[in-house]
Amino acid sequence: MSLLLPRRAQVLFKDGLHYRKSCFEHGVKTLGYAITPYINDPRSGDLLVIWNRSFRGSEDAQRFERGGATVLVAENGLLGKGFRGGNWFSLALHHVAGCGGAFPDLGPSRWDAMGVALAPWHLDGGDIVILGQRGIGEYGVKSPEGWEHQTQARVGGRIRKHPGKTGDGVPLAEDLSNTSAVATWASSAALQALALGVPVWYAHPNWVGRTAARPLEVFGKIAPARDDAARLAMFRRIAWCMWEIGEIDSGAAFKHLLGEHSA
């Protein structure tokens, strides 16, 4: 008679107040996984939780996937770490939630319960702001070197540097107060801009906010997107990849993502 092998999980990112690794490990354990410091022979039923799938971590993710295991990718909350006064993260299967990651969408209830008011659309006549990114993360997802300056040369406007590069910066809502549109590679700041009513032009074809925006390749050929229904539908969808730290610690986030999707 064959024995049922235990499900193992590895949480492959730093501990500390920012990452809250212990909360991720506790949440995974509530689903019956045994936390293992290192899994050298991943198999079906195992789980890897990784931060942003970058550098060495990408190699580990590929190794787990080859073994038939499941990979969950964590990153900062798509609408900001401090969204609604909480401590938020994003989670998706195999890739970052903001660009190519998969997650179950159970409809409008989660977003609607948050009670977030979406601002009226900004009109033409203001600045165009190009949202700089740090250029880190998964190959094929991270912003290419020099993308901001290349985009500025094409569309004009000004560049807002990523706060992670400068260490400071004007708050996004204040900086975009007189803006008519933003251009992004695939940033979460552009999602926040949409909530503030700022139309978005995007470059990466898998950016999670694309259904409420326009591709940068048609800039100047068509009006920017100001579609209330599309914007609401997009936020209702991405609410299912955004989780507050309590939902991660309790296991609710993992139960949602892995309930019918574990390897």
C-alpha positions in Angstrom: 0.0 0.0 0.0 1.5 3.4 -1.0 1.8 6.1 1.6 0.5 9.6 1.1 3.4 12.0 1.0 3.2 15.1 3.2 2.8 18.5 1.5 5.8 20.7 2.0 6.2 24.4 1.6 9.2 26.7 1.4 8.8 30.5 1.9 11.7 31.9 0.1 12.1 35.5 1.1 13.6 37.6 3.9 12.0 37.9 7.3 11.4 41.3 8.9 8.7 43.9 9.3 8.4 44.6 5.6 8.2 41.1 4.4 6.4 39.5 7.4 7.7 36.0 6.5 6.5 34.5 9.7 2.9 35.5 8.8 3.2 33.9 5.4 4.6 30.7 7.0 1.8 30.5 9.5 -0.9 31.1 6.9 0.6 28.3 4.7 0.7 25.9 7.7 -3.1 26.4 8.3 -3.6 24.6 5.0 -1.7 21.6 6.3 1.7 22.3 4.7 4.9 21.5 6.6 7.3 24.4 6.4 10.7 23.2 5.2 13.8 25.5 5.1 14.9 24.1 1.7 13.2 21.6 -0.6 15.8 20.1 -3.0 13.4 17.6 -4.6 10.1 19.5 -5.2 7.2 17.3 -6.3 3.5 17.6 -7.0 1.7 18.8 -3.9 4.6 21.0 -2.7 4.5 24.8 -2.6 7.0 27.6 -3.1 6.2 31.1 -1.9 8.6 33.6 -3.4 9.1 37.3 -3.4 8.8 38.9 -6.9 10.4 36.0 -8.7 13.7 37.8 -9.3 17.3 36.8 -9.6 18.1 33.5 -7.9 14.5 33.1 -6.9 13.5 32.7 -10.5 15.7 29.6 -10.8 14.1 28.1 -7.7 10.6 28.8 -9.2 11.5 27.1 -12.4 12.9 24.1 -10.4 9.6 23.8 -8.5 7.5 24.0 -11.6 9.5 21.3 -13.3 8.8 19.1 -10.3 5.1 19.7 -10.7 4.9 21.9 -7.6 3.0 25.2 -7.2 4.6 28.6 -7.1 3.0 31.6 -5.4 4.6 35.0 -6.1 4.2 37.7 -3.5 4.8 41.4 -3.9 3.7 44.7 -2.3 0.0 45.5 -2.5 -1.0 46.7 -5.9 -2.8 49.8 -4.5 0.0 50.5 -2.0 1.3 48.8 1.1 -0.8 51.0 3.3 -4.0 50.8 1.3 -7.0 51.6 3.5 -4.7 52.0 6.5 -3.7 48.3 6.4 -0.6 46.3 5.5 -1.2 44.8 2.1 0.4 42.3 -0.2 -0.4 40.8 -3.6 -0.3 37.1 -4.4 -0.6 35.3 -7.6 0.2 31.9 -9.1 3.5 31.6 -11.0 4.2 35.3 -11.7 3.6 38.6 -10.1 0.0 39.7 -9.8 0.7 42.9 -11.5 2.0 41.3 -14.7 1.0 37.8 -15.8 0.2 36.1 -12.5 -3.0 34.1 -12.2 -5.6 34.2 -9.4 -9.2 33.1 -9.1 -11.8 35.9 -9.7 -15.0 35.4 -7.6 -16.8 38.5 -8.8 -17.5 42.0 -7.4 -18.2 41.2 -3.7 -14.6 41.7 -2.4 -14.0 45.1 -4.0 -17.5 46.4 -3.4 -17.1 45.6 0.3 -14.0 47.7 0.6 -16.1 50.8 -0.2 -13.4 52.5 -2.3 -14.7 55.6 -4.1 -13.2 56.0 -7.6 -12.5 59.6 -8.5 -13.9 61.4 -11.5 -11.7 61.3 -14.6 -9.1 64.0 -15.2 -9.6 65.8 -18.5 -7.1 66.8 -21.2 -4.9 69.8 -20.7 -2.7 68.8 -17.8 0.8 67.3 -17.7 1.6 63.8 -19.0 3.6 62.0 -16.3 5.8 59.0 -17.0 5.9 56.7 -14.0 9.4 55.5 -13.5 10.1 52.0 -12.0 13.0 50.4 -10.3 13.8 48.0 -13.1 14.0 45.0 -10.8 12.1 41.8 -10.8 11.4 39.0 -13.2 13.0 38.9 -16.6 10.5 39.9 -19.2 8.4 41.8 -16.6 10.8 44.4 -15.2 11.0 47.8 -16.8 13.7 47.9 -19.5 16.7 50.2 -18.9 16.1 53.7 -20.2 12.3 53.1 -20.8 11.3 56.3 -19.1 13.5 58.5 -21.2 12.7 56.8 -24.4 9.0 57.2 -23.6 9.5 60.9 -22.7 11.2 61.5 -26.1 8.1 60.1 -27.8 5.2 61.5 -25.8 6.7 64.5 -24.0 5.7 65.2 -20.4 7.8 64.7 -17.3 9.2 61.7 -15.5 8.2 60.8 -11.9 11.1 58.9 -10.4 10.3 55.8 -8.4 10.4 56.6 -4.7 12.5 53.5 -4.2 15.2 55.1 -6.3 15.1 58.5 -4.7 14.2 57.6 -1.1 11.6 60.3 -1.0 9.2 62.1 -3.3 5.9 64.0 -3.5 3.0 61.7 -2.6 1.4 60.3 -5.8 -2.0 61.9 -5.4 -0.5 65.3 -4.9 1.9 64.8 -7.8 -0.9 63.8 -10.2 -3.4 66.5 -9.1 -3.0 68.5 -12.4 -2.2 65.5 -14.7 -4.2 64.6 -17.7 -2.6 61.1 -18.2 0.2 58.9 -17.1 2.4 56.4 -19.0 3.6 53.2 -17.4 5.6 50.1 -18.3 3.6 48.0 -15.8 3.5 49.8 -12.4 1.2 49.6 -9.5 1.4 53.4 -9.3 -0.6 53.4 -12.5 -3.4 51.4 -10.8 -3.4 54.0 -8.1 -3.6 56.7 -10.8 -6.7 55.0 -12.3 -8.3 55.1 -8.9 -7.5 58.8 -8.8 -9.2 59.3 -12.1 -6.0 59.7 -14.2 -6.2 57.9 -17.6 -3.3 55.5 -18.3 -1.2 54.5 -21.3 0.7 51.2 -20.7 3.5 49.4 -22.4 3.7 45.8 -21.1 1.1 43.7 -22.8 0.3 41.7 -19.6 -0.1 44.6 -17.2 -3.0 43.8 -14.9 -4.7 47.2 -15.4 -4.7 47.0 -19.2 -8.5 46.5 -19.6 -9.1 50.0 -18.1 -6.3 51.8 -20.1 -4.9 52.2 -23.6 -1.7 50.6 -25.0 1.1 53.1 -25.4 1.6 52.1 -29.0 -1.6 53.9 -30.0 -0.7 57.1 -28.1 -1.7 60.1 -30.2 -3.9 58.1 -32.5 -6.9 57.6 -30.1 -8.3 59.3 -27.0 -7.2 58.0 -23.6 -9.5 55.5 -21.9 -12.1 57.1 -19.5 -14.4 54.1 -19.2 -16.1 53.9 -15.7 -17.5 50.4 -16.3 -14.1 49.0 -17.5 -12.3 50.6 -14.5 -14.7 49.2 -12.0 -14.5 45.7 -13.5 -10.7 45.8 -13.4 -10.6 46.8 -9.7 -13.3 44.2 -8.9 -11.0 41.6 -10.5 -7.7 42.6 -8.9 -9.2 42.7 -5.4 -8.9 38.9 -5.5 -5.1 39.1 -5.6 -4.8 41.8 -2.9 -4.6 40.6 0.7 -4.2 42.3 4.1 -1.6 40.7 6.4 -4.3 39.3 8.7 -5.8 37.4 5.8 -2.3 36.0 5.0 -1.6 35.0 8.6 -5.0 33.3 8.9 -4.6 31.3 5.7 -7.6 32.9 4.0 -5.4 34.3 1.1 -3.8 30.9 0.5 -7.1 29.0 0.7 -8.5 31.3 -2.0 -5.5 30.9 -4.3 -4.8 27.2 -3.7 -8.3 25.8 -3.1 -8.7 24.4 -6.6 -5.3 25.4 -8.1 -2.7 23.5 -6.0 -0.5 21.2 -8.0 
